[in-house]
């Protein structure tokens, strides 16, 4: 009788197998032809090409951010390449290499600065014009949000966040841009605790943002745990190819 009872008990349960993949999301900013200037947020075209070549030779598949909506698109060899700020140097030096290696990338736009320069820094880098953004090859480049004013979200009140999002969507509509509703937080900054965090994420949800990216320097587990706290790995201009390989697998490591 005891044996039969155990069998009946076991039949009340079923098991669901979830396959978890590791998903690196890489973050880039400026690209230069000058190898001596490859440092911090600026990477040389030669180093960027070396990294793309490694991805291609090792059978990585590059995904758009929008591809993450379907779990079936993600495998153990998936990687997401992102660029912040849509600087003109990305158009001149990164795009030809993305074409050469047939790699996808998502470019995040700070809408208020389109056709101007990176005035939140020292204004030394030109930002792509609306015409240049429209002319980007949609099979290689997907566009996303990098806020309207490029301000830290922790310094904005709820209504200011809503206004920033509304201005971004209005800009997209008025200029006929195709932009996927993903958001890269300026400076990787957003409310990270308590009620402010919950309210901020609720605001993103209500305003149609499907996913958002912090920095964090970790490789994500996929399926994603939180669509508004997706980690990106900061690829630095001084990184060696060895360090790039380690970041791709493990994120930021203190031993380097």
Residue pairs with C-beta under 8 A, 6 or more apart in sequence:
18 223
20 221
20 222
20 223
21 74
21 75
21 76
21 78
21 221
21 222
22 76
22 219
22 220
22 221
22 222
22 249
23 68
23 74
23 78
23 79
23 80
23 219
23 220
23 221
23 222
23 224
24 79
24 80
24 219
24 220
24 233
24 247
24 248
24 249
24 251
25 79
25 80
25 82
25 213
25 220
25 230
25 231
25 232
25 233
26 79
26 80
26 81
26 82
26 232
26 233
26 235
26 248
27 82
27 83
27 84
27 184
27 213
27 215
27 232
27 233
27 234
27 235
28 43
28 48
28 81
28 82
28 83
28 84
28 90
28 94
28 235
29 41
29 42
29 43
29 83
29 84
29 85
29 87
30 41
30 42
30 43
30 85
30 87
30 89
30 90
30 125
31 42
31 43
31 44
31 45
31 48
31 89
31 90
31 92
31 93
31 94
32 38
32 42
32 43
32 44
32 45
32 89
32 93
33 44
33 45
33 93
34 44
35 44
35 46
35 47
37 44
37 237
38 44
38 46
38 47
38 237
38 238
39 236
39 237
39 238
40 236
40 237
40 238
41 236
41 237
42 237
43 235
43 236
43 237
43 239
44 237
45 93
45 94
45 97
47 237
47 239
47 241
48 93
48 94
48 97
49 97
49 100
49 101
50 241
51 235
51 241
51 244
52 97
52 98
52 100
52 101
52 103
53 101
54 241
54 244
54 245
55 62
55 79
55 101
55 103
56 101
56 102
56 103
58 77
59 77
60 77
60 78
60 79
61 75
61 77
61 78
61 79
62 78
62 79
62 80
62 81
62 103
62 104
62 105
63 73
63 74
63 78
63 79
63 80
63 104
64 80
64 104
64 106
64 142
64 180
65 80
65 82
65 106
65 142
65 144
65 180
65 182
65 211
65 213
66 142
66 180
66 182
67 73
67 74
68 74
68 80
68 211
68 222
68 224
69 210
71 222
71 223
74 222
78 222
79 248
80 106
81 98
81 103
81 104
81 105
81 106
82 105
82 106
82 107
82 108
82 144
82 184
82 213
82 232
83 90
83 94
83 105
83 106
83 107
83 108
84 108
84 146
84 184
85 108
85 110
85 113
85 118
85 125
85 127
85 146
86 107
86 108
86 109
86 110
86 114
86 127
86 128
86 133
86 143
86 146
87 118
87 125
87 126
87 127
87 128
88 125
88 126
88 127
88 128
88 132
89 125
89 126
90 107
90 128
91 128
91 132
91 136
94 105
95 136
95 137
95 140
95 141
97 103
98 104
98 105
98 140
98 141
99 137
99 140
102 140
103 140
104 139
104 140
104 141
104 142
105 140
105 141
105 142
106 141
106 142
106 143
106 144
106 180
106 182
107 136
107 141
107 142
107 143
107 144
108 143
108 144
108 145
108 146
108 182
108 183
108 184
109 133
109 143
109 144
109 145
109 146
109 179
110 120
110 127
110 146
110 147
110 148
110 149
110 150
110 186
111 145
111 146
111 147
111 148
111 167
111 168
111 171
111 172
112 148
112 149
112 150
112 167
113 119
113 120
113 127
113 150
114 127
114 128
114 129
114 130
114 133
114 171
115 127
115 128
115 129
115 130
116 126
116 127
117 123
117 124
117 125
117 126
117 127
118 124
118 125
118 127
120 150
120 151
120 186
130 175
130 177
133 143
133 177
134 175
134 176
134 177
136 143
138 178
142 180
143 177
143 178
143 179
143 180
144 179
144 180
144 181
144 182
144 183
144 184
145 165
145 168
145 179
145 181
145 182
145 183
145 184
145 209
146 183
146 184
146 186
147 153
147 164
147 168
147 183
147 185
147 186
148 164
148 165
148 167
148 168
148 171
149 164
149 167
150 186
151 164
151 186
152 186
152 187
152 189
153 161
153 185
153 186
153 189
153 190
153 191
153 200
154 189
154 190
154 191
156 164
158 199
158 200
158 203
161 200
161 203
162 203
162 207
165 203
165 204
165 207
165 209
166 207
169 207
169 208
171 177
172 179
180 210
181 208
181 209
181 210
182 209
182 210
182 211
182 212
182 213
183 204
183 209
183 211
183 212
183 213
184 212
184 213
184 232
185 212
185 213
185 214
188 214
188 215
188 216
188 232
190 197
190 200
190 212
190 214
190 228
191 197
191 199
191 200
201 228
204 212
204 228
209 228
210 227
211 224
211 227
211 228
211 230
212 227
212 228
212 229
212 230
213 230
213 231
213 232
214 229
214 230
214 231
214 232
215 231
215 232
215 234
216 229
216 231
216 232
216 251
217 231
217 232
217 233
217 234
217 247
217 251
217 252
218 231
218 233
218 251
218 252
219 231
219 233
219 248
219 249
219 250
219 251
220 230
220 231
224 230
231 251
233 247
233 248
233 251
233 252
234 252
235 244
235 247
239 247
243 256
246 253
246 256
247 253
